[in-house]
Amino acid sequence: MLRPDVRLEWFVSFLGVVDTGSFSAAAEAVHRSQPRVSMHVAALEREAGLPLFDRSKRPVELTEAGVVLADHARSILRELAFAEAAMADRRGAARGVVTLGSYPSAGAAFVPAVLDRLARHSPAIKVVLVERATLELDSALTSGEIDVYLRPMTPPPAPPVRSRPLWREPLVVVHPPGHPLARLPDPLPVAAVAAYPLITIGRLGSPTAMGFETYKVFRRHGFEVEAVQATNQPQTLVSLVRHGLGVGVTNQLAVSTADTGGVMVRRLADTCGRRVAVHWDSTRPLTPAARTLLEEILAAPPPLGTEPLSDLAEVPHPGEVVPLRAPHSLTGA
């Protein structure tokens, strides 16, 4: 049976296997040897009196008992983090570990400056960076894998996710120098671009792709896009275009992080573009470490080539879901 003297490190190793899908990857993620991770999980299974993983599957899968225990294990470790945060408040500085989720282009063009500022202002806070595709970040928040994350606002995340807008960036067209579009002046008309095979962001054939900005822009102009290829990696999109597989349409920030040698990057004649926000779960209190990271994100200048956004979206106090009164600052809230 699970007794009060169950070791917390067993839960850490157990959740490491849950989140990575293997004992070897979990060992690297939690900074323990693989035999020790296996020993912790085996000890937890003995205490629970039930197998927690189906080890015949690759990657390993949770049993029904494992699914139930994983939820409780996350809650236990989360409460420990809140306890540490409460003590940190009384020690006079935020400290602890916070996990930041990001999609690739924001991870390359925005996150490094935020982490540099945080390291100088709050050295007792350790940030774990998790990079995922846009829609994968939503599930990572739901599972408790990340605390705060950067994500485009379209398609919108499901409640209880809350957000603060950060910046807007234009959509751009990527094509070879000898392409017929090179003869047209900037910005390129949507109708002219729609006449060619397109390479977009996302995953080809995914039913969720139609919710991304590129598809919505073309649809608003009366065109239904059927992309010939799609990718979440900016450099891959540029390489596909460079090899003549189609015309790329993506956001400015993504292209700014890629090597664009051998292609032309042009503005698309549409004023919508992509809007990006920082998101968090309104049902979970933000620890002081997470809240400090959020403050740094909101205070950081937007990436080059983007336009800052602001509105009256609010950030909750730790332990609360009520709004702040000052929309542009968390100081003293």
Secondary structure, 3 states (H helix, E strand, C coil): CCCCCCCHHHHHHHHHHHHHCCHHHHHHHHCCCHHHHHHHHHHHHHHHCCCCEECCCCCCEECHHHHHHHHHHHHHHHHHHHHHHHHHHHHCCCCEEEEEEECHHHHHHCHHHHHHHHHHHCCCEEEEEEECCHHHHHHHHHCCCCCEEEEECCCCCCCCEEEEEEEEECEEEEECCCCHHHHCCCCECHHHHHCCCEEEECCCCCCCHHHCHHHHHHHHCCCCCCCCEEECCHHHHHHHHHCCCCEEEEEHHHHHCCCCCCCEEEEECCCCCEEEEEEEECCCCCCHHHHHHHHHHHHCCCCCCCEECCCCCCCCCCCCCCCCCCCCCCCCC
